[in-house]
Amino acid sequence: MRADPGRSLFAAWVMDVETRKKRILYRAHHRGTKESDVIVGGFFDARTPSLMPSDLDDADRVLDLLDADLMDWIIKKATVPNEVRSALLDELVAYGRAKG
């Protein structure tokens, strides 16, 4: 389910908060599918400005998830597994369902 499990830990050590937010927005808009770009990008456009520094690791973890998994959860084809569930992911899924 995660494309690169070690990347978010690296980001936490090297980048300042504003740089990480810009990186999060870039990753949210460059997902690989147009549908994911619109839903994930739109969600993070609205949510990133209010992310606290403590939320940035969670945002990176959400963005590490595969588009296919995210879309399956949004369209209710599958349920979000407990091991990846977080408040931010729940918000993204609810956002995607409202847009869908």
N, C-alpha and C positions, 0 to 999 in steps of 0.2 A: 503493500500500500504506500510505502514511502519510496520516493525515487532516490533520495540521497540522505540517509539518516544522520550523517555527521556534519552536514553543511551548516545547520543552524547554530551548533556549538561554536564553530569557527567564526561565524558572523558576530556572535556575542562578544568575542574577545577583541576583534579587530576594528569594528566600525562604531562610530558615534551614533547617537539616536537618530538624528536627521538623515544621515546617510543610510541607515537601515530602513527608515521609512520610505525613502526614495527607492531603495532596492525592492522593498515589499510592493510598492505600486507598480514598478516595472514588471516584476514577476507576475503580478496579478493580471496584467494586461497582455502578457505574452505567454499564454498557456499552451497553445497548440491547436485548439479548436476555437472557432468563432463564438460558439455558445458559451464556452468556459470563459473566454476573454470578456464577454459582455456581463455575465453573471458575477464571476469572481472579481473582475476589474471594477464593476459597478459597486459591489459590496465594499471593496477595500478603498475605493474613492471616498465613500461616505464614512468609513470607519477608521481609516488610518490616522487622520488628524487627531482623533481622540485617544489613540492607543498610548498607554503609559509605557515607559521603558520596560516594565516587568511583563507586558503583553507581547513584546516583539518576538520572543522565542516561540510563543504559541502561534503567532502569525506565520513565522517561518515554517513551523511544523505543519500548519494547515496548507501552506503553499507547496510543501513537499509531497502532498498527497496527489495521487493520480487523478487526472480529469475524469476518467471513466468511473472511478469510485465516487467522486464528488457528484457527478451527474446522476448516478444510480441512486444516491441518497436523496438528492433534490427531487427527483421524479418518483420517489418512493418505490423504486424497483428493488431496493435493498435497505436494510436498516444500518445505521451507523454503529460500527462495533465499539464496545465500551473502551477498548484499549486505545482508540484514537479520539474518542469523544472529548470535547472541551466546550466551554461556554462560547468561545469565538467560532468554533466549527458549527455549533448549534445555531448561532446567529446567521452564519452564512447559508446554512441549509434552509432556514426559515425565510431569509431574503430571497433565495432562489425560487422557493415555492411560491412566494408572493408575486414574483415577477413572471412565473411560468404560466 
